[in-house]
């Protein structure tokens, strides 16, 4: 995924969330995650941003997926990501989310219209 995004000719990105070290159990919905890193294509960096930061240090898995009880390992869930900006309207992106049980991957596909 990283190489795909880094070398893509169109704007795209992937945000990788890692499970908090203190997270117990296999409940993906209640586990806490933090942004591990963001990878962006060159066109995406030119048009939008290079990385994402959140105000909250940890976020529940269900808040990232924005759905409850309908996502599992191997499933792809479509969602919207809103990135706030200080002096302009927020960017809205269509994303695809999936997990391997340890990390959550949020692939930014395209801007929402």
Backbone as ProteinMPNN parsed JSONL, in Angstrom:
{"seq_chain_A": "XXXXXXXXXXXXXXXXXXXXXXXXXXXXXXXXXXXXXXXXXXXXXXXXXXXXXXXXXXXXXXXXXXXXXXXXXXXXXXXXXXXXXXXXXXXXXXXXXXXXXXXXXXXXXXXXX", "coords_chain_A": {"N_chain_A": [[0.834, -1.186, 0.0], [1.926, 1.203, 0.812], [3.981, 1.681, -1.132], [2.404, 1.802, -3.437], [0.88, 4.162, -2.996], [2.956, 6.086, -2.665], [4.087, 6.174, -5.207], [2.064, 6.831, -6.94], [0.415, 8.531, -9.647], [-1.766, 10.141, -9.387], [-3.58, 12.201, -6.964], [-3.496, 10.718, -3.821], [-3.648, 9.026, -0.63], [-2.622, 7.343, 2.404], [-3.537, 6.647, 5.688], [-2.165, 5.318, 8.54], [-3.152, 3.673, 11.379], [-2.182, 2.745, 14.631], [-2.649, 0.26, 17.146], [-3.163, 1.156, 20.52], [-0.586, 0.737, 22.928], [-1.504, -0.169, 25.451], [-3.887, -1.406, 24.909], [-6.233, -3.901, 25.423], [-7.352, -7.25, 24.69], [-9.355, -8.511, 21.898], [-11.293, -6.91, 20.827], [-12.084, -4.996, 18.295], [-13.655, -2.757, 17.97], [-13.765, -1.349, 20.438], [-11.108, -0.946, 21.052], [-8.307, 1.28, 21.426], [-6.769, 3.611, 19.263], [-3.976, 5.25, 17.636], [-2.63, 7.684, 15.352], [-0.205, 6.305, 13.387], [1.449, 6.731, 11.112], [1.445, 8.736, 8.075], [1.136, 8.393, 4.596], [1.675, 9.945, 1.53], [0.937, 10.666, -1.918], [2.952, 12.453, -4.314], [1.4, 14.321, -5.908], [-0.82, 14.555, -4.178], [0.299, 15.724, -1.852], [1.036, 18.202, -2.917], [-1.446, 19.34, -3.517], [-3.048, 19.071, -1.198], [-2.177, 18.054, 1.723], [0.622, 16.879, 3.783], [0.577, 15.27, 6.024], [-1.428, 14.055, 8.82], [-2.798, 15.183, 11.868], [-4.312, 14.567, 15.013], [-6.552, 16.026, 17.411], [-7.267, 14.594, 19.668], [-5.363, 12.262, 21.421], [-5.733, 9.472, 21.438], [-8.03, 7.355, 19.704], [-11.122, 5.646, 19.459], [-11.622, 2.515, 17.776], [-14.152, 2.183, 16.578], [-14.89, 4.829, 16.18], [-13.141, 5.664, 14.223], [-13.884, 4.025, 12.072], [-16.527, 4.789, 11.89], [-18.834, 3.329, 12.014], [-20.774, 0.805, 13.643], [-20.285, -2.444, 14.712], [-20.255, -3.649, 12.129], [-17.911, -4.173, 10.804], [-15.021, -6.074, 10.09], [-11.967, -8.026, 10.244], [-10.504, -8.097, 7.104], [-12.71, -7.027, 5.76], [-13.772, -4.234, 3.786], [-14.548, -0.917, 4.414], [-16.407, 1.867, 3.468], [-15.952, 5.318, 4.05], [-16.098, 8.734, 5.259], [-13.63, 11.238, 5.538], [-12.925, 14.092, 7.356], [-10.963, 16.89, 7.241], [-9.952, 19.414, 9.162], [-9.197, 22.9, 8.683], [-7.373, 25.85, 9.542], [-7.858, 28.438, 8.379], [-9.676, 28.142, 6.313], [-12.385, 26.446, 4.57], [-13.133, 23.055, 5.627], [-11.4, 20.133, 4.306], [-12.919, 17.433, 2.625], [-12.9, 14.005, 2.293], [-13.415, 10.967, 0.459], [-13.002, 7.752, 1.729], [-11.487, 4.488, 2.112], [-11.562, 1.974, 4.449], [-9.763, -0.52, 6.239], [-8.728, -3.346, 8.219], [-6.099, -5.258, 9.749], [-6.316, -6.397, 12.133], [-4.384, -5.551, 13.854], [-3.5, -3.073, 12.994], [-5.113, -0.188, 11.571], [-5.992, 0.789, 8.35], [-6.429, 3.598, 6.397], [-7.381, 4.48, 3.4], [-7.18, 7.179, 1.357], [-9.219, 8.03, -1.104], [-10.495, 9.919, -2.879], [-11.495, 13.412, -3.179], [-14.528, 14.446, -1.549], [-17.563, 15.499, -3.049]], "CA_chain_A": [[0.0, 0.0, 0.0], [2.831, 2.348, 0.91], [4.615, 1.91, -2.436], [1.34, 2.193, -4.364], [0.575, 5.572, -2.752], [4.149, 6.92, -2.904], [4.412, 6.268, -6.632], [0.865, 7.07, -7.752], [0.437, 9.8, -10.396], [-2.926, 10.926, -8.963], [-3.589, 12.461, -5.526], [-4.028, 9.694, -2.919], [-2.892, 8.935, 0.621], [-3.04, 6.315, 3.35], [-3.252, 6.927, 7.089], [-2.033, 4.051, 9.26], [-3.401, 3.804, 12.81], [-1.707, 1.599, 15.4], [-3.366, 0.008, 18.389], [-2.475, 1.671, 21.69], [0.125, -0.337, 23.633], [-2.267, -0.664, 26.593], [-5.172, -1.971, 24.465], [-6.383, -5.312, 25.754], [-8.409, -8.002, 24.019], [-9.467, -8.494, 20.449], [-12.449, -6.111, 20.431], [-11.612, -3.926, 17.419], [-14.509, -1.579, 18.108], [-13.444, -0.603, 21.65], [-9.666, -0.707, 21.168], [-7.871, 2.652, 21.185], [-5.755, 3.719, 18.217], [-3.368, 6.561, 17.362], [-2.037, 7.728, 14.018], [1.182, 5.835, 13.36], [2.078, 7.553, 10.082], [0.666, 9.057, 6.878], [1.902, 8.351, 3.352], [0.945, 10.685, 0.498], [1.562, 10.785, -3.236], [3.428, 13.82, -4.568], [0.278, 15.202, -6.27], [-1.656, 14.789, -3.008], [1.008, 16.707, -1.015], [0.973, 19.515, -3.575], [-2.8, 19.882, -3.509], [-3.711, 19.019, 0.108], [-1.303, 18.067, 2.903], [1.588, 15.783, 3.859], [0.285, 14.402, 7.161], [-2.624, 14.371, 9.601], [-2.69, 15.107, 13.319], [-5.614, 14.657, 15.661], [-6.528, 16.694, 18.713], [-7.278, 13.533, 20.67], [-4.217, 11.371, 21.225], [-6.243, 8.136, 21.136], [-9.362, 7.307, 19.138], [-11.691, 4.294, 19.418], [-11.743, 1.927, 16.446], [-15.483, 2.448, 16.02], [-14.947, 6.228, 15.754], [-12.411, 5.749, 12.959], [-14.704, 3.384, 11.048], [-17.802, 5.514, 11.882], [-19.931, 2.36, 12.012], [-20.673, -0.061, 14.809], [-20.648, -3.841, 14.567], [-20.343, -4.182, 10.772], [-16.603, -4.281, 10.168], [-14.181, -7.149, 10.598], [-10.729, -8.224, 9.506], [-10.745, -8.487, 5.721], [-13.768, -6.219, 5.151], [-13.462, -2.85, 3.429], [-15.666, -0.046, 4.755], [-16.272, 3.218, 2.924], [-16.205, 6.336, 5.063], [-15.646, 10.074, 4.9], [-12.662, 11.856, 6.438], [-12.983, 15.549, 7.317], [-9.72, 17.475, 7.745], [-10.178, 20.833, 9.472], [-8.121, 23.853, 8.39], [-7.552, 27.06, 10.343], [-8.333, 29.64, 7.689], [-10.437, 27.78, 5.112], [-13.328, 25.344, 4.822], [-12.442, 21.759, 5.758], [-11.361, 19.207, 3.187], [-13.693, 16.213, 2.841], [-12.398, 12.949, 1.419], [-13.952, 9.616, 0.504], [-11.927, 6.841, 2.118], [-11.746, 3.071, 2.311], [-10.898, 1.523, 5.674], [-9.675, -1.954, 6.487], [-7.843, -3.661, 9.33], [-5.524, -6.593, 9.826], [-6.445, -6.78, 13.527], [-3.353, -4.834, 14.62], [-3.49, -1.692, 12.513], [-6.204, 0.223, 10.69], [-5.488, 1.496, 7.184], [-7.447, 4.465, 5.81], [-6.931, 4.879, 2.066], [-7.903, 8.351, 0.872], [-9.461, 7.743, -2.505], [-10.781, 11.131, -3.647], [-12.273, 14.408, -2.433], [-15.99, 14.381, -1.625], [-18.129, 16.68, -3.734]], "C_chain_A": [[0.875, 1.244, 0.0], [3.443, 2.685, -0.454], [3.59, 2.367, -3.477], [1.067, 3.688, -4.225], [1.763, 6.453, -3.103], [4.397, 7.162, -4.389], [3.223, 6.621, -7.522], [0.909, 8.446, -8.397], [-0.745, 10.693, -10.038], [-2.853, 11.182, -7.458], [-4.234, 11.303, -4.754], [-3.135, 9.635, -1.678], [-3.396, 7.748, 1.422], [-2.607, 6.764, 4.75], [-3.23, 5.579, 7.802], [-2.181, 4.337, 10.746], [-2.85, 2.562, 13.5], [-2.481, 1.496, 16.701], [-2.519, 0.511, 19.549], [-1.799, 0.523, 22.434], [-0.657, -0.927, 24.81], [-3.582, -1.322, 26.22], [-5.208, -3.47, 24.743], [-7.466, -5.953, 24.914], [-8.42, -7.813, 22.521], [-10.635, -7.657, 19.96], [-11.978, -4.904, 19.629], [-12.378, -2.632, 17.632], [-14.11, -0.718, 19.307], [-11.962, -0.299, 21.818], [-9.359, 0.748, 20.829], [-6.717, 2.649, 20.181], [-5.201, 5.135, 18.18], [-2.786, 6.518, 15.958], [-0.573, 7.338, 14.125], [1.982, 6.639, 12.333], [1.102, 7.776, 8.934], [1.604, 8.998, 5.682], [1.06, 9.047, 2.293], [1.692, 10.613, -0.83], [2.016, 12.231, -3.409], [2.287, 14.737, -4.999], [-0.641, 15.511, -5.079], [-1.01, 15.841, -2.1], [0.928, 18.1, -1.614], [-0.404, 20.152, -3.425], [-3.409, 19.988, -2.118], [-2.73, 19.145, 1.277], [-0.375, 16.864, 2.886], [1.294, 14.821, 5.0], [-0.933, 14.894, 7.913], [-2.3, 14.242, 11.069], [-4.091, 15.21, 13.887], [-5.468, 15.391, 16.98], [-6.505, 15.672, 19.836], [-6.105, 12.607, 20.386], [-4.672, 9.973, 20.816], [-7.68, 8.221, 20.646], [-9.845, 5.866, 19.134], [-11.791, 3.816, 17.97], [-13.071, 2.23, 15.8], [-15.624, 3.901, 15.568], [-14.197, 6.438, 14.444], [-13.275, 5.191, 11.834], [-16.067, 4.055, 10.894], [-19.003, 4.593, 11.721], [-19.733, 1.457, 13.22], [-21.132, -1.469, 14.449], [-20.669, -4.401, 13.16], [-18.994, -4.252, 10.065], [-15.777, -5.341, 10.88], [-12.894, -7.19, 9.806], [-11.087, -8.724, 8.105], [-11.84, -7.705, 5.024], [-13.257, -4.822, 4.842], [-14.717, -2.03, 3.671], [-15.407, 1.33, 4.147], [-16.695, 4.223, 3.98], [-15.748, 7.685, 4.532], [-14.68, 10.571, 5.967], [-12.76, 13.364, 6.254], [-11.713, 16.076, 7.97], [-9.949, 18.969, 7.909], [-8.943, 21.656, 9.115], [-8.412, 25.141, 9.134], [-8.267, 28.18, 9.602], [-9.161, 29.35, 6.437], [-11.439, 26.674, 5.462], [-12.588, 24.008, 4.904], [-12.414, 20.997, 4.435], [-12.179, 17.986, 3.572], [-13.233, 15.19, 1.8], [-13.206, 11.673, 1.578], [-12.781, 8.681, 0.81], [-12.428, 5.408, 2.143], [-10.921, 2.621, 3.497], [-10.87, 0.004, 5.727], [-8.671, -2.177, 7.608], [-7.29, -5.068, 9.182], [-5.595, -7.118, 11.267], [-5.443, -6.069, 14.428], [-3.325, -3.358, 14.268], [-4.746, -1.458, 11.683], [-5.583, 1.061, 9.581], [-6.636, 2.287, 6.578], [-6.887, 5.017, 4.509], [-7.803, 6.025, 1.596], [-7.987, 8.233, -0.64], [-9.606, 9.011, -3.324], [-11.512, 12.145, -2.774], [-13.774, 14.147, -2.58], [-16.488, 15.633, -2.334], [-19.504, 16.949, -3.229]], "O_chain_A": [[0.606, 2.211, -0.713], [3.423, 3.84, -0.879], [3.888, 3.228, -4.305], [1.025, 4.406, -5.225], [1.594, 7.471, -3.775], [4.863, 8.232, -4.779], [3.371, 6.7, -8.742], [1.375, 9.411, -7.792], [-0.731, 11.884, -10.352], [-2.149, 10.467, -6.745], [-5.386, 10.952, -5.008], [-2.01, 10.134, -1.685], [-4.47, 7.213, 1.149], [-1.475, 7.198, 4.963], [-4.168, 4.792, 7.681], [-1.438, 5.139, 11.311], [-3.031, 1.447, 13.008], [-2.907, 2.497, 17.278], [-1.303, 0.318, 19.566], [-2.38, -0.556, 22.559], [-0.472, -2.102, 25.126], [-4.326, -1.756, 27.099], [-4.31, -4.208, 24.337], [-8.396, -5.278, 24.473], [-7.619, -7.07, 21.953], [-10.944, -7.692, 18.769], [-11.526, -3.91, 20.199], [-11.823, -1.542, 17.491], [-14.113, 0.51, 19.212], [-11.598, 0.531, 22.652], [-10.068, 1.371, 20.039], [-5.82, 1.808, 20.239], [-5.844, 6.087, 18.621], [-2.484, 5.445, 15.436], [0.199, 7.959, 14.857], [3.053, 7.161, 12.639], [0.076, 7.103, 8.828], [2.73, 9.49, 5.743], [-0.134, 8.773, 2.168], [2.918, 10.513, -0.862], [1.52, 13.127, -2.727], [2.205, 15.857, -4.493], [-1.181, 16.614, -4.987], [-1.692, 16.75, -1.629], [0.768, 19.079, -0.884], [-0.515, 21.363, -3.229], [-4.205, 20.892, -1.865], [-2.49, 20.251, 1.761], [-0.549, 15.944, 2.087], [1.718, 13.666, 4.953], [-1.416, 16.002, 7.681], [-1.612, 13.309, 11.48], [-4.957, 15.866, 13.308], [-4.401, 15.383, 17.595], [-5.812, 15.855, 20.836], [-5.881, 12.214, 19.241], [-4.063, 9.356, 19.942], [-8.456, 9.055, 21.113], [-9.071, 4.955, 18.838], [-12.016, 4.61, 17.057], [-13.127, 2.506, 14.602], [-16.404, 4.181, 14.658], [-14.574, 7.294, 13.643], [-13.391, 5.801, 10.771], [-16.704, 3.899, 9.852], [-20.08, 5.044, 11.328], [-18.627, 1.365, 13.753], [-22.238, -1.659, 13.941], [-21.07, -5.552, 12.989], [-18.947, -4.378, 8.842], [-15.83, -5.484, 12.102], [-12.743, -6.478, 8.814], [-11.874, -9.657, 7.949], [-11.899, -7.713, 3.794], [-12.406, -4.293, 5.557], [-15.803, -2.378, 3.209], [-14.319, 1.888, 4.293], [-17.665, 4.013, 4.708], [-15.096, 7.771, 3.492], [-14.892, 10.349, 7.159], [-12.686, 13.862, 5.13], [-11.418, 15.747, 9.119], [-10.117, 19.698, 6.931], [-7.808, 21.189, 9.223], [-9.575, 25.49, 9.339], [-9.183, 28.799, 10.143], [-9.327, 30.229, 5.59], [-11.345, 26.048, 6.518], [-11.522, 23.855, 4.306], [-13.27, 21.181, 3.57], [-12.139, 17.55, 4.723], [-13.185, 15.47, 0.602], [-13.631, 11.328, 2.681], [-11.706, 8.805, 0.223], [-13.631, 5.151, 2.189], [-9.714, 2.86, 3.547], [-11.817, -0.668, 5.318], [-7.86, -1.301, 7.909], [-7.912, -5.945, 8.581], [-5.01, -8.154, 11.585], [-5.641, -5.998, 15.641], [-3.148, -2.502, 15.134], [-5.356, -2.393, 11.165], [-4.752, 1.932, 9.838], [-7.692, 1.729, 6.278], [-6.033, 5.903, 4.51], [-9.016, 5.874, 1.449], [-6.987, 8.32, -1.353], [-8.934, 9.178, -4.341], [-12.084, 11.782, -1.746], [-14.227, 13.68, -3.625], [-15.887, 16.701, -2.221], [-20.152, 17.896, -3.675]]}, "name": "protein", "num_of_chains": 1, "seq": "XXXXXXXXXXXXXXXXXXXXXXXXXXXXXXXXXXXXXXXXXXXXXXXXXXXXXXXXXXXXXXXXXXXXXXXXXXXXXXXXXXXXXXXXXXXXXXXXXXXXXXXXXXXXXXXXX"}
